[in-house]
């Protein structure tokens, strides 16, 4: 932990919130994969395992009224933004009670009313969409900040430059968080760019840019909080590159054999859940029993969500016909 | 009624809607200080300021995407794209984002987004500045496709576009900006999905949109001299399409000619023809005629350009064929 963080010693309540969020994502993904293997979840499922520290730290620095835009690997952002896990599981199980009534699935969970512009099946698309939300906020005179979570893979897409540049010339309250997990599906970043330090791309167009250890939720939080304050003071946009690593392949059915074992071991030794747990214990005095109680509570919450989803119904053909009549 | 130009009618619509709703704003290349390449947005910067009237860098994918994002967040953006040809750079944002969002979110997400752009051949601007690409958008469920042919429709349709919640491809024609016509002052709304009969007639139905409407009207005037009364139906919006007006006209005339400037292959005309044969086959006394552009990129040479897209005489010939009138018979007449 750095000096600034020590000065602003976080409360137990806050540390517990960080741990709960990170752990909730871990449980969602771990248990979700089991449901996938059982055939209860169909389609694509891109686990956020290993990257939980980023969504957790970033969203903790935001407030109601702000916006987030997510990626194809979006469960973590959704949970960190405070989504109802029941409605998330219901969506993955194609149920009417899901966030998108079963029309969207894993890659399209959104919660527009609460400012979650959604996961996205097109890599890189969330960047212009997020800049658009920030533009709407500026035109309306709102102090909302928009965060787009994007990826190292998306940073080589044309809209990365186009939209970040628009945010820059219009001084928008926009934070672009690059989750640099070092793989675009199976292509390592070293093959995709000459300089893997992606924050430098923001600097080249006059955008304040930072790099952070994405596996450290508190470091991510502190950096994002500063960025949010600057944005609200009219000093946006800001770019944050958070270095991280996936714990498995691109999606559930990708064994990820191309990921070197020693590198995976390096990042697993810096697991964001362990770090959030350790911070809670060391900085607030929580003990093993407290931790076990939280973990049990979150596991029960997920089990309850699965029950809710299983009992929920699917959209009826009549509802489907009525909904699509407008097309 | 006073007569104003197509571009003035568009400006009036934007002006009135910006006045009416603070969420309406416009971005595009050279649209602020310069007033746009076709002078549609002249004067709006002075009236509404740089927050709501913004120039953009040359970044079509970015600016279309930013517009779509602003719309998802509840604003009402107009993104002006200089040429429909350039909209191809932003197709992901239109096809995979704007068009899909409502369904993907189960209906919660709406995209009140308007892309204004212009297409069409004429004047030797060659293959990358002359296309008619409405079929691409027509093919994508979730996009509305609007193609006004006269100033009054331009105003009424744009005002309507800015009041509804789905993404609209508002496709103008570069040769219509300077055309004049009567336009009601103030509140004048043209709802989507309502075709307009631009000239009534009993002998043959000519269905045309955008710049093919004035061409069809010229053809109808020439046909009238031969004693043929052609009815010119302008769908005004291709999505939604007013099938009822088209089918009712065909039921009266028993003959249909469809005119599109776009290339023939995979065009909207073919789809309208399929609708007519499916729903009004027994009304027809002749095969449906399609007059369309050649299946080629538009050449620069002005004579070749002219040969590539439908002309008045092509429409006249098609109408005669539909009426089983042989060229010889006309000569004898």
HADDOCK unambig.tbl for C-alpha pairs under 7 A between the chains (distance, minus, plus):
assign (segid A and resid 100 and name CA) (segid B and resid 104 and name CA) 6.57 0.50 0.50
assign (segid A and resid 100 and name CA) (segid B and resid 105 and name CA) 4.44 0.50 0.50
assign (segid A and resid 100 and name CA) (segid B and resid 106 and name CA) 4.26 0.50 0.50
assign (segid A and resid 101 and name CA) (segid B and resid 106 and name CA) 5.31 0.50 0.50
assign (segid A and resid 103 and name CA) (segid B and resid 103 and name CA) 6.45 0.50 0.50
assign (segid A and resid 103 and name CA) (segid B and resid 104 and name CA) 5.29 0.50 0.50
assign (segid A and resid 103 and name CA) (segid B and resid 105 and name CA) 6.54 0.50 0.50
assign (segid A and resid 103 and name CA) (segid B and resid 106 and name CA) 5.38 0.50 0.50
assign (segid A and resid 104 and name CA) (segid B and resid 104 and name CA) 4.37 0.50 0.50
assign (segid A and resid 104 and name CA) (segid B and resid 105 and name CA) 5.86 0.50 0.50
assign (segid A and resid 104 and name CA) (segid B and resid 106 and name CA) 6.96 0.50 0.50
assign (segid A and resid 108 and name CA) (segid B and resid 104 and name CA) 6.24 0.50 0.50
assign (segid A and resid 108 and name CA) (segid B and resid 105 and name CA) 6.86 0.50 0.50
assign (segid A and resid 109 and name CA) (segid B and resid 105 and name CA) 6.95 0.50 0.50
assign (segid A and resid 110 and name CA) (segid B and resid 105 and name CA) 6.40 0.50 0.50
assign (segid A and resid 112 and name CA) (segid B and resid 108 and name CA) 6.87 0.50 0.50
assign (segid A and resid 112 and name CA) (segid B and resid 109 and name CA) 6.23 0.50 0.50
assign (segid A and resid 128 and name CA) (segid B and resid 62 and name CA) 5.77 0.50 0.50
assign (segid A and resid 128 and name CA) (segid B and resid 65 and name CA) 4.87 0.50 0.50
assign (segid A and resid 128 and name CA) (segid B and resid 66 and name CA) 4.73 0.50 0.50
assign (segid A and resid 128 and name CA) (segid B and resid 69 and name CA) 6.67 0.50 0.50
assign (segid A and resid 129 and name CA) (segid B and resid 65 and name CA) 5.64 0.50 0.50
assign (segid A and resid 129 and name CA) (segid B and resid 66 and name CA) 5.30 0.50 0.50
assign (segid A and resid 129 and name CA) (segid B and resid 68 and name CA) 6.33 0.50 0.50
assign (segid A and resid 129 and name CA) (segid B and resid 69 and name CA) 3.72 0.50 0.50
assign (segid A and resid 130 and name CA) (segid B and resid 69 and name CA) 6.04 0.50 0.50
assign (segid A and resid 131 and name CA) (segid B and resid 66 and name CA) 5.73 0.50 0.50
assign (segid A and resid 131 and name CA) (segid B and resid 69 and name CA) 6.92 0.50 0.50
assign (segid A and resid 132 and name CA) (segid B and resid 66 and name CA) 3.90 0.50 0.50
assign (segid A and resid 132 and name CA) (segid B and resid 67 and name CA) 5.72 0.50 0.50
assign (segid A and resid 132 and name CA) (segid B and resid 68 and name CA) 6.74 0.50 0.50
assign (segid A and resid 132 and name CA) (segid B and resid 69 and name CA) 4.11 0.50 0.50
assign (segid A and resid 132 and name CA) (segid B and resid 70 and name CA) 4.06 0.50 0.50
assign (segid A and resid 133 and name CA) (segid B and resid 69 and name CA) 5.26 0.50 0.50
assign (segid A and resid 133 and name CA) (segid B and resid 70 and name CA) 4.54 0.50 0.50
assign (segid A and resid 133 and name CA) (segid B and resid 73 and name CA) 5.26 0.50 0.50
assign (segid A and resid 135 and name CA) (segid B and resid 70 and name CA) 6.35 0.50 0.50
assign (segid A and resid 136 and name CA) (segid B and resid 70 and name CA) 4.98 0.50 0.50
assign (segid A and resid 136 and name CA) (segid B and resid 73 and name CA) 6.68 0.50 0.50
assign (segid A and resid 136 and name CA) (segid B and resid 75 and name CA) 5.71 0.50 0.50
assign (segid A and resid 139 and name CA) (segid B and resid 51 and name CA) 6.12 0.50 0.50
assign (segid A and resid 139 and name CA) (segid B and resid 52 and name CA) 6.83 0.50 0.50
assign (segid A and resid 159 and name CA) (segid B and resid 61 and name CA) 6.35 0.50 0.50
assign (segid A and resid 159 and name CA) (segid B and resid 62 and name CA) 5.44 0.50 0.50
assign (segid A and resid 162 and name CA) (segid B and resid 59 and name CA) 5.86 0.50 0.50
assign (segid A and resid 162 and name CA) (segid B and resid 62 and name CA) 4.97 0.50 0.50
assign (segid A and resid 163 and name CA) (segid B and resid 62 and name CA) 4.96 0.50 0.50
assign (segid A and resid 327 and name CA) (segid B and resid 141 and name CA) 6.31 0.50 0.50
assign (segid A and resid 327 and name CA) (segid B and resid 142 and name CA) 6.05 0.50 0.50
